[in-house]
Amino acid sequence: MDQKVRIGIIGCGGFARLVHVPNMLASGRYHIVGTCDLDLDAAKEMQAQAEAQYATDDPQKIFQDSSIQAVLITTRHDSHASLSVQAAKAGKHILCEKPMGLNVAECRAVAEAVRQAGVVYTIGYNRGMAPLVMEAKRFLAQDQAKKLIYHRIQAPFSVSHWIHDARIGGGRFIGEGCHIFDLLCELVEAPPSSVYASGSTFLDPQIVKTTDSGIVTLTFADGSVGTTLIASDGCADFPKEATEIYWAGKAILIENYQRLSVYGVIPEGEYRVSLKEVDKGHRREIELFADAILKGTPPPNGLKNAFRAALISFLAVESATTGKPMEVREDDYAV
Ligand SMILES: NC(=O)c1ccc[n+]([C@@H]2O[C@H](COP(=O)([O-])OP(=O)(O)OC[C@H]3O[C@@H](n4cnc5c(N)ncnc54)[C@H](O)[C@@H]3O)[C@@H](O)[C@H]2O)c1
């Protein structure tokens, strides 16, 4: 039996080209069979990069290729749900970049199709698989205590970026915030119970019509609280992300997935780890997805986690619009 995952890539843009394809090639556990993009030149460029057999501008060619076991969906956000449903119906395992869908109905359709087909499904919430987040979780597991968490995600996001378009990208809370809502859930390990968001358009409101920046606070069933600051009019010279966690008289600081400092755990002072480079968990995600297909292990970030953070993102948008906190009910993201 082929010990490589035979995969087709749909969406040959910057992220797949710079992150997923290099990681798949480096892993040695993927055979990239076909590449697909509405822009055929982009598909051909990735075909050359991945030494794939063919390039196409028609996703049906990938779905109908019986030699392909799995698909990587790295298109813009408006096509994630429909491509996932089609992939599931074609019996392909799915690694889909975030978000799962742009609304509850899309997420439900994906969950239903994946469940019926019995295929592996992973959503690209990689942050929980970052080595320093995993190390932080080992410290957090030492105490049964509620946590207070602050996370920052800031960057200069061009007004012309498609993420701000509600129809294509869903806006930044849905299109990117979901990453951090998932991270907070991973760190707390209790069900989220409510979300409250305030925010607005900090970029040019003549061009950007979605909420691009704000602060989103999640409360959890165990009393933990996590807040995310999302800034689109951010500073390129300042590190994009940081996480601070306070619990049981101890504190953790994770700086941009590269440096970890833990305070209050060892008598000598602080415990520190530095990585040579930023590691947000993308490589581990690729390995665990291959394991799920080749060894039958549970896929990372399956349907329930995918839907959980997506639902939080939809409720965050509603909260920012209405000014009211929204209840997060486990039944609403059950799959
Ligand atoms: N996990 C992460 O850390 C992370 C980071 C950046 C981007 N992403 C995600 O990766 C995905 C791609 O982002 P990007 O920055 O590469 O965008 P991009 O615009 O550079 O690339 C998207 C590509 O998809 C193609 N496309 C759009 N609709 C299609 C369809 N229906 N069929 C085939 N091709 C289609 C476009 O032509 C384009 O080439 C997004 O979901 C984004 O949120 C994830």
The ligand as a MOL file (V3000), in Angstrom:
LIG
                    3D

  0  0  0     0  0            999 V3000
M  V30 BEGIN CTAB
M  V30 COUNTS 44 48 0 0 0
M  V30 BEGIN ATOM
M  V30 1 N -3.7270 28.9370 8.7920 0
M  V30 2 C -3.0930 30.0530 8.5630 0
M  V30 3 O -2.2150 30.4480 9.3410 0
M  V30 4 C -3.4060 30.8490 7.3230 0
M  V30 5 C -2.6230 31.9490 6.9640 0
M  V30 6 C -2.9380 32.6190 5.7780 0
M  V30 7 C -4.0120 32.1980 4.9990 0
M  V30 8 N -4.7510 31.1410 5.4090 0 CHG=1
M  V30 9 C -5.9290 30.6930 4.6310 0
M  V30 10 O -5.4920 30.1120 3.4060 0
M  V30 11 C -6.5090 30.2950 2.4140 0
M  V30 12 C -5.9090 30.9390 1.1690 0
M  V30 13 O -5.3690 32.1920 1.5010 0
M  V30 14 P -4.3280 32.9100 0.5290 0
M  V30 15 O -3.7450 34.0140 1.3100 0
M  V30 16 O -3.4420 31.9030 -0.0910 0 CHG=-1
M  V30 17 O -5.3270 33.5220 -0.5650 0
M  V30 18 P -5.0060 33.8240 -2.1010 0
M  V30 19 O -6.0250 34.8040 -2.5400 0
M  V30 20 O -3.5660 34.1360 -2.2860 0
M  V30 21 O -5.2510 32.4090 -2.8060 0
M  V30 22 C -6.5230 31.8470 -2.9780 0
M  V30 23 C -6.5330 31.1460 -4.3350 0
M  V30 24 O -7.7570 30.4370 -4.4720 0
M  V30 25 C -8.1940 30.5480 -5.8270 0
M  V30 26 N -9.6220 30.2630 -5.8340 0
M  V30 27 C -10.6250 31.0220 -5.3510 0
M  V30 28 N -11.8070 30.3860 -5.5020 0
M  V30 29 C -11.5330 29.1840 -6.0930 0
M  V30 30 C -12.3330 28.0710 -6.4820 0
M  V30 31 N -13.6510 28.0500 -6.2730 0
M  V30 32 N -11.7170 27.0200 -7.0600 0
M  V30 33 C -10.3800 27.0140 -7.2750 0
M  V30 34 N -9.5680 28.0500 -6.9100 0
M  V30 35 C -10.1330 29.1190 -6.3230 0
M  V30 36 C -7.8140 31.9710 -6.2310 0
M  V30 37 O -7.7350 32.0920 -7.6210 0
M  V30 38 C -6.4650 32.1390 -5.5330 0
M  V30 39 O -5.3870 31.7650 -6.3670 0
M  V30 40 C -7.5950 31.1520 3.0770 0
M  V30 41 O -8.5880 30.3090 3.5750 0
M  V30 42 C -6.8750 31.8110 4.2210 0
M  V30 43 O -7.7120 32.1550 5.2990 0
M  V30 44 C -4.4630 30.4580 6.5350 0
M  V30 END ATOM
M  V30 BEGIN BOND
M  V30 1 1 1 2
M  V30 2 2 2 3
M  V30 3 1 2 4
M  V30 4 1 4 5
M  V30 5 2 4 44
M  V30 6 2 5 6
M  V30 7 1 6 7
M  V30 8 2 7 8
M  V30 9 1 8 9
M  V30 10 1 8 44
M  V30 11 1 9 10
M  V30 12 1 9 42
M  V30 13 1 10 11
M  V30 14 1 11 12
M  V30 15 1 11 40
M  V30 16 1 12 13
M  V30 17 1 13 14
M  V30 18 2 14 15
M  V30 19 1 14 16
M  V30 20 1 14 17
M  V30 21 1 17 18
M  V30 22 2 18 19
M  V30 23 1 18 20
M  V30 24 1 18 21
M  V30 25 1 21 22
M  V30 26 1 22 23
M  V30 27 1 23 24
M  V30 28 1 23 38
M  V30 29 1 24 25
M  V30 30 1 25 26
M  V30 31 1 25 36
M  V30 32 1 26 27
M  V30 33 1 26 35
M  V30 34 2 27 28
M  V30 35 1 28 29
M  V30 36 1 29 30
M  V30 37 2 29 35
M  V30 38 1 30 31
M  V30 39 2 30 32
M  V30 40 1 32 33
M  V30 41 2 33 34
M  V30 42 1 34 35
M  V30 43 1 36 37
M  V30 44 1 36 38
M  V30 45 1 38 39
M  V30 46 1 40 41
M  V30 47 1 40 42
M  V30 48 1 42 43
M  V30 END BOND
M  V30 END CTAB
M  END
